[in-house]
Amino acid sequence: MESLPLTSKGAERLREELKNLKQVARPKVIDAIAEARAHGDLSENAEYHAAREEQGFIEGRIKELDSSLGKAQIIDPTTLDTGGRIVFGATVELYNVSTEAEVTYQIVGNLESDIEKLKISVSSPIARALIGKEEGDEVEVRTPGGVITYEILSVKYI
């Protein structure tokens, strides 16, 4: 069985989502199905079909989260001793040499990556280029738009 790396914060967020789905969303959709059934003919009942579709989504997400959490290798970045090297869980401040812009990413597992929250997957091109590097190093990242050169300004485990 393949283990999935997750930060401890990411695992907690997934557990909260799972709890919400089981304790709030599932009972709510079951009530909606029961109410729609009470309206009679199910073949032309849009509320019933919408509730059943939502129920399918909720049950699928519950199975996905249960499976993922069961396979998870939970890593607390604050306890890592990496000797200054970038590994999974690192929060890395980067300087784009060509645009002179700074950006900070955290390297996380595939399940918790969210570019809007600046959490990048450990399997992304940027993360793969950063793994094993140290503060002060320059890295080249191959992207569909070309090669981007970053200078590593800081590495933290928070």
C-alpha positions in Angstrom: 0.0 0.0 0.0 1.4 3.4 -1.1 1.6 5.9 1.7 0.6 9.5 1.1 2.6 12.3 2.8 0.5 14.8 4.6 1.5 17.6 7.0 0.0 17.4 10.4 -2.1 20.5 9.7 -3.3 19.1 6.4 -4.3 15.9 8.0 -6.3 17.8 10.7 -8.1 19.8 8.0 -9.0 16.6 6.1 -10.3 15.0 9.4 -12.4 18.1 10.0 -13.9 17.9 6.5 -14.6 14.2 7.0 -16.3 14.9 10.4 -18.4 17.7 8.8 -19.4 15.4 5.9 -20.5 12.6 8.2 -22.1 14.6 11.0 -23.7 17.6 9.1 -23.8 17.1 5.3 -24.9 13.5 5.2 -27.8 13.9 7.6 -28.9 17.1 5.8 -29.0 15.4 2.4 -30.9 12.4 3.9 -33.5 14.7 5.2 -33.7 16.5 1.8 -34.2 13.1 0.1 -37.0 12.2 2.5 -38.7 15.5 2.0 -38.5 15.2 -1.8 -40.0 11.7 -1.6 -42.9 13.0 0.3 -43.8 15.2 -2.7 -44.8 12.2 -4.7 -43.8 11.1 -8.2 -40.0 10.7 -8.1 -39.5 10.4 -11.9 -40.2 14.1 -12.4 -39.0 15.4 -9.0 -36.0 17.6 -9.6 -35.4 18.1 -5.9 -35.2 14.4 -5.4 -32.7 13.9 -8.2 -30.6 16.8 -7.0 -30.5 15.5 -3.5 -29.6 12.0 -4.7 -26.8 13.5 -6.8 -25.5 15.5 -3.8 -25.7 12.3 -1.7 -23.5 10.5 -4.3 -20.9 13.3 -4.1 -20.9 13.3 -0.3 -20.5 9.5 -0.1 -17.8 9.5 -2.7 -15.9 12.2 -0.8 -16.3 10.4 2.5 -14.8 7.2 0.9 -11.9 9.2 -0.6 -11.1 10.9 2.7 -11.3 7.7 4.7 -9.0 5.9 2.2 -6.5 8.8 2.0 -6.3 9.3 5.8 -5.8 5.5 6.2 -2.8 5.6 3.8 -1.5 8.9 5.1 2.0 9.3 6.5 1.6 12.3 8.7 4.6 14.5 9.1 4.9 17.4 11.5 7.3 19.9 9.8 8.1 21.6 13.1 9.9 18.4 14.3 12.1 17.9 11.2 15.9 18.3 11.6 17.0 18.7 8.0 20.3 20.5 8.4 18.9 23.5 6.5 18.0 21.5 3.4 14.5 21.8 1.8 12.4 18.7 2.3 8.6 17.9 2.5 6.8 20.4 4.8 9.3 23.3 4.3 8.0 26.8 3.9 10.3 28.4 1.4 10.7 32.1 0.5 11.8 32.6 -3.1 13.0 35.5 -5.2 12.3 35.4 -8.9 15.4 36.7 -10.5 13.8 37.9 -13.7 10.7 39.6 -12.3 12.3 40.6 -9.0 9.1 39.3 -7.2 9.2 37.4 -3.9 6.8 34.5 -3.1 6.5 32.0 -0.3 5.4 28.4 -0.8 4.9 25.5 1.6 5.7 22.1 0.1 2.8 19.8 1.0 1.3 16.5 0.0 -0.8 16.1 -3.2 -4.1 16.0 -1.2 -3.5 19.3 0.5 -2.0 21.4 -2.3 -3.7 24.6 -3.0 -1.9 27.2 -5.1 -4.3 30.0 -3.9 -3.1 29.3 -0.4 0.5 29.0 -1.7 0.7 25.3 -0.8 2.4 23.4 -3.6 2.5 19.7 -4.1 5.7 17.8 -3.4 5.4 16.4 -6.9 5.1 19.9 -8.6 8.0 21.1 -10.8 8.9 23.9 -8.3 8.9 21.6 -5.3 11.0 18.9 -7.2 13.5 21.6 -8.1 13.7 22.9 -4.5 14.0 19.5 -2.7 17.5 19.1 -1.3 18.5 22.7 -1.9 19.5 25.2 0.9 19.0 28.9 1.7 21.1 31.0 -0.7 21.0 28.5 -3.6 19.7 29.3 -7.0 17.4 26.9 -8.7 16.0 26.7 -12.3 12.4 25.5 -12.7 11.3 24.3 -16.1 7.7 25.4 -16.7 5.5 25.4 -19.8 6.3 29.1 -20.1 10.0 28.6 -20.0 12.8 28.3 -17.4 12.4 30.4 -14.2 15.3 31.1 -11.9 14.7 31.5 -8.2 17.0 32.4 -5.4 16.1 30.7 -2.1 15.8 33.5 0.5 14.8 31.4 3.5 13.7 27.9 4.6 11.5 27.4 7.6 9.6 24.5 9.2 6.5 26.0 10.8 
